[in-house]
Amino acid sequence: MPVSPTTSFAAVLHGPKDLRLESRPLWAPGPGQCQLDIKATGLCGSDLHYYLAGRNGDFAIRSPLVLGHESAGVITALGPGVASQYPHLRRTGKDACKYCDNSRYNLCKNLRFCSSAKTFPHRDGMLQQTINHEAWCLHPIPDVTSFSQAALAEPLSVLLHASRRAGICPPSSFPSLGTAPSTSSSSSSSSSPSHYPSARGKKVLVFGVGAIGLIACALAQELGAERVCAIDINNDRLAFAAREGFTHGEGAGTGTYCLPLPSKAGSITSTEPNPKEPENIRRAKENAANALAVFNEPDGFDVIFECTGAEACVIMSVFCATLGARIALIGMGSPLVSSFPISAAATREVDLIGSFRYADTYNEAVMLLSGSHLSARTNGVSNGLNKHDYFSQKLSKLVTHRYPLSKAKEAFEVLARGRDENGGMVLKVVIES
């Protein structure tokens, strides 16, 4: 006799601001799947873009979509085959590709990401009571880590991946998703500690101090960056970043800069403006000069994390970069930039680095959030991830608001406003059950 499904409530997006709480059938987990009760899901910028506009950059929803991908929960049932393989499963066989085989599964053409409209049919996200999910990409949570903390493993993964792309974070100690860490301190001479990338001595600038930008600041500090500064248009968020120690302001000047709106752009004006120079390039130069003066960093920064996706900030990052710097493009905002200072980037050998989601990061993200430190070492010494025992507590401060699933629409509205009904600042909103 066929087994009848149970039901689970889900917050389903049908169009811009059309979010409905619906009851959906839930079947027993299939082969290789686990059934999860979702306990915490963080709302991120991409979720908000989908909610407000029905799209995130180039990705537009084409059918009803459950949002949410920053989640933690409890396994309540195992599908066939899981008990003998979980938790160290690896995607192999016909599903593998050259990207999966080289620890870049985030670029796999067959990848379907929860709550993303990049592929169709869409893959529903985690704003549900219960969900069936592939076991090979589930990661155990230590008892010391709360569900809301564990939900931060996803945005932290974004920054671990971007930091590796930017050359300031050691490679993963977990060579493929779902496997245990290597017990060898060095698998080859090319991966010896002296060859690991390091943030030591580097000066880091972050554009945008929403949740992702603040995590970028915190991780850069934990990786041993010499100085971390931040730029935003929101004074309250910048004040939070400075007050809670996400930026460095001692000695060399302030660690934050509030970018003026276009109508108030730049106090510095060129005496001999280039008549052929586009207005957005001129303004970016002026704003960069102002910011570097405030930071007392006339030569610019070694590594820049662009977490806004805003055209003005993407352009400005080039002029805030020192010679040979790296700019990691993290924010997904403007799909096109009307004009770009390609000559300035090329002649100063500034590298523009794309960073899309993450690969082989979750285990280390969970370790960090549990108060552990990364096992990799740089330059023969600890990479610094253990010098701040409060790393997870620091990131926990980003969770400013919590809502039940039944109030998901209200949660999105509060996130969109950036202020709650009492005037409190909104950083990270988590849906809990």
C-alpha positions, 0 to 999 in steps of 0.5 A: 500500500502506498505511503501517504505524505504528511504536510509541511508549511512553507513560505512561498514567493509567487511574485514581488512581495507576494509571499504566501504561507502554504501547506505542502505535501511531504513524502518520506526521504528518498535514497541518499536523503535525510528529512530535516526539521528546519530550526533556523534560517537567515534571510540574506540580500539575495532573498530580499532581492527576490522578495522585493523585485522577483529577481536577483540580478540576472536571475528572475523567478519563473515559478513559485519559489521557497526562499532561504538557504542559510539554515540549520536543523535536526535530522528526523529521518534517513532515506535508504542507504544513508545510514551506511554512508553518512556523514562522509559522502561524496558526489561521484560517478555520473553526477561528477564533472571537472569542476566537482572533481577539482573542488569547484562544485560551485561552478558545476553546470548541474548544480541546483542551489536552494532558493535560487532562480538561476536554474529552472525548474527552481530548487525550493529553499529552506523557509519550510517546517520540514524538508528532504535534503541530500545527505552528502552536503549536510554537516554535523553541528557541535552541541556548543553551537546554537541553530541561529549560529549554525545558520551563519555558516552559509554567509561565513562560507561565502567569505571563506571562499572569497578570502581564498580567491583573494589569496589571504586564506589557507586552502581547505583542510577538507579536500572534498565536500563531506569528507573528514579532514586530512590527518597529515600536516602537509600532503606535498612540498607545494602545500607546506606551511610556508606556501600557504596564503596569508593575510598577515601584513595586509590591509583590507577594505570592505565595501558595505557593512551589512551582514556579509560585509561585517563577516568579511571584516571579522574574518579578515581580522581573524586571518591576521590582517594588519588593518581592516576598514569599511565604507558604507552609506549608512552611518548607524551600521558603520558605528556598529562596525566600529563599536563592536570591533569589526574595523581597526581605527586606532593609531592610523585614523578612523576605520570607517567612512560614510560614503556621501550620496551622489548629490553630495559627492566629494569635497575634492574637485579636480582643477583640470577635469578631463572632459572625456572622463565619465561623471561616474569615474570622476566621482569615484576618484573623488570619493576614493581620495576622500576615503583614503585621506580619512583612513590615512592610507594614501597608498590604498589597500591590498585586498578589497571585498566589494560586498554591495554590488553597487556600480559606484562602489565597484568603480571606487574600489579600483581607486582605493586599491594599491598597486598589485591589489586584489578586489573580490567581487562578492555583491550581486547588484548592478548586472552592468557597469556603464563605464569602468576604469579598465586602464587604471586597473590594468596599468596598476595590476589590480586583479578583479576576482569573481567569487560565486557562492563557495566550495569546501568551506562548510566544515571549517565555517562550522568549526569557527562558529563552534569556537575552534580554529582552522587547522591550516597554518601560514608561514609556519605559525598559527594563522590567527583564527584562534587568537579571538576566542569570541569569534562566534559570539562576535558574529552572533551579534549580527542576528538582530531580529528573530521571527517565526515562519508564520511571520515570514512576510513581516520579517522581509518587510522589516529587513527591507526597511532596515529599521524595526517598529522601535527604530532599531537597526536591522542587520540579520533576520532569522526565521526560527521554529 
